[in-house]
Amino acid sequence: MNSAIRPAASLFAASLLMVCLLFAACKRSNKSSPPEITFTTIPPSDIGGPEKLEAIEGRVTHARRDQRIVIYARSEDLWWVQPYTPNPFTEIQGERWKNRIHLGTDYAVLLVDPGYNPPQIAAVLPSRGNGVETVALVKGMGPPPVTPPVKTIDFSGYQWNVRTAPSFRGGSLNHFETENVWTDERGQLHLRIAKRGDGWSCAEVRLIRSLGYGTYAFVVKDVSHLEPSAVLTLFTWDDLGTEQNRRELDVEISRWGYVENENTHYVVQPYYIPTNVVRFNSPPGVVTQMFRWEPAQVTFATYAGSRTAGNGQPTNQHVFTTGIPQANDESTRINLYVFGKGQIPLQHENEVVIERFEYYP
C-alpha cells in the first residue's frame, strides 16, 4: 500500500513545487517591472480657477503598498498641486486611483514614496528621483482654452510682449498685470508694482525677437527710491532651456529685503556658484546698466548717466569667463517684482522708468 501511495505523493510534491516556482517567478517578474501610470478619465482642457472641479481617474501597476499619487494641473505656465494645498495626496485602491481636481491645460500624475513633500506650485514639474518613482503626463480633453490676447508695446524701436501669467521670482510667487506696463509720450518704459487685494501685482516685458551675442544696454532712471524688497531685473532668458541652462544673464537691482545689502548684482546663472555673482552699489541718478555677451565671456559694466557702448568710464565692471551660456533663442526681458522672503516686506507701490534699451551686435 505504501508503494502505491508514493508515486501519487511524489506527483503532488512535484506539482506543488512547480506552483511555488511559478509564483516566485511571477513575484520576481512583478518586482522587476517598473511602475506604470495610465489614465481612464481625463478632465477637459481649461484655463483653470478655484471654482470648477472635475474627475480624474486611472490605474497604476507595480506600485508598492506604501506609495501614493500626487496630481498636478498646469495653468498659466505653472503646475498646481491637486486638489488642494493641504491635501496633496491621492490614495491607491488596489491598482486604481481617482480624485476631483481643479482644471488646467495639462495634467501630471506622480507616483511618490512615503515622506515625499510635493511642491505646492512649481514652474517646472518634479522629475523622477528624490522620492518620485515615475511621472505620467496627459493633455486635457478637447480644444485648448481661449486665452486673452497678448498685449504688445513698442519701446526703443522693438516690440515687447507684456506678461500676464503668474510666475516664481526670487523664490516667491508673483502675479503680473498688463496695467502695470506702459510707455509715456517720450517713449520711456514704465513698470509698476501695484496693490492687488491683499497682495501685489507686478510688471514684465519680453522682447519678441532673439538677439544673441552682442551688447545690451539699459538706461534706467534713478531707482534709489525702490524699497528693499522690490526687484528690478534686466536679463536674458530661454523658456525652452533646461533648469541647468536657461541662458540667463542678469543685472539685478535690489537690496533683497535688507537695508544694508548692496543694491546691484551681476549674475551669470546659476547664482548659487559664488564666482557667478558680483555685488556692489550703483550710484544714484540715471544709470546705464550694460553687458557684452560673447561666446567665451560676458563683460558687465555700470555707467553713471546715459551712455552708449564704449562711452566714458564705468563706475563698476566685471568680466565672467566661466559658465558662459551659448546664445540660442533666448529673449531679453525686463521685470519689476516683489521679493517675499526679505526682512522688510514691501510697504507701498513702486515704479521704475527705463529711458531706453539699445543693442549692438
Secondary structure, 3 states (H helix, E strand, C coil): CHHHHHHHHHHHHHHHHHHHHHHHHHHHHHHHCCCEEEEEECCEECCCCCCCEEEEEEEEECCCCCCEEEEEEEECCEEEEECECCECEECCECCEEEEEEECECEEEEEEECCCCCCCCEECCCCCCECCEEEEEEEECECCCCCCCCCCEEEECCEEEEECCCCEEECCEEEEECHHHEEECCCCCEEEEEEEECCEEEEEEEEECCCCCCEEEEEEECCCCCCCCCEEEEEEEECCCCECCECCCEEEEECCCCCCCCCCEEEEECCCCCHHHEEEECCCCCCEEEEEEECCCCEEEEEEECCCCCCCCCCCEEEEECCCCCCCCCCEEEEEEEECCCCCCCCCCCEEEEEEEEEEEC
